């Protein structure tokens, strides 16, 4: 039987549910660093990076070698049944690197959504309170609790309600959203007045840089305001760094640039270079709140993923990926500005976590132009993804290990389409 993209798509359609969408009608055969080849031998430049999972690129040799070595030892024991050293090694390194002072602890799960949910569990166990506050445009995952926290209805919440509560959404401040910090803080005050007393709020969760919401950035001043409110009312402050962590923004954690310490934080996606693992890191007294047996999971902290994550941390340091992230972000921003196109709206980035908006002649979000750019880029061998409340922002998640010539090749494709 001939194997090609179309035949595989037909098989996929027959057995996979409609709700499980796919961005590109191709099937990967192999991938290396920032390039992917499909089953028909077509080559693509990857500016998506597995949705920001591959900061260290596809199939990095050091990571692959470490996983091969672990494969020859064992692949699973269940960390709550039999210990293994790489789990402890990784926890030690994350506790040391996390921007939280004092005694810290960490543990591992499998997905970013699990990390978020466990933060809520821990905060509730610590405070004895039920309420949670998140922010409009925030993205925290697809499980029921995480959907409740996520501040975007379509396509993530529609038809799946009712949502777990009590969860309330405050405004996210950003100039490009026409929301000031004063307005966002006022919306928090309105939640406290109209919906839930702060004495009943267990946690407040926010992404230092929003992912799906459009790469909008928390400012140091707003982070300090949140810290002050949380301290005043005994609320646990959670920074969700599932997408913005692990060198994407020019620092290992994006929150390092805020001058504010969270009580708990999440990590996932690029933590292990494509191997499924997530982490919760936090203040020891808060992390110890749940009873014995209250935390865990069958596959959580899988040894293959643990050794991969340890290798990722070495690669980030040895290949100067923090500096490389800043370099990539600055280069793309300069490239976009040099195009001098009225169709390009707001450009925002921290390091290589960059998004740019496409707008029409009236300055309004142009979702059609965004879809057209993605489609034509795909035809020319470049994979792009969009984000934002209006779906008109292109987000760049290219591996930080991308070769200069491949990065430029991808940018030239964008230029050719936008200037045509």
WOCORNOR-V197022 format. One line per field, one symbol per residue. phi: phi as a letter, one per 20 degrees, with the letter a starting at -180 (. if undefined). Layout:
BEGIN
phi->???
END
This chain:
BEGIN
phi->.fdbgfffffffffcdfgfefbfceccfdbbbldccdefenfdceeedlmmmedgenflfgffffffgffgfeadacmfedcfbffffgfffffffefecemfccbbccdcfffffffffgfffffemdefcdccgnfccpdfgffffffebeeeedgmdffefbeccdefeeagfemceffffffffffffeddbfgfdeebccbegcfegfpmfdfegffffffffffffdmefeddedgeeemnfeocgdfffeemceeecbdbalfgcmoefbccdcafgfefefffgnfcprgefmgfffffffffgfffgffdlffffffffffffffgffffldffeefdbacleecccedcefenegdfffffffffffffenceccdaofdmddeddcfgfegfgffgffffffggfffef
END
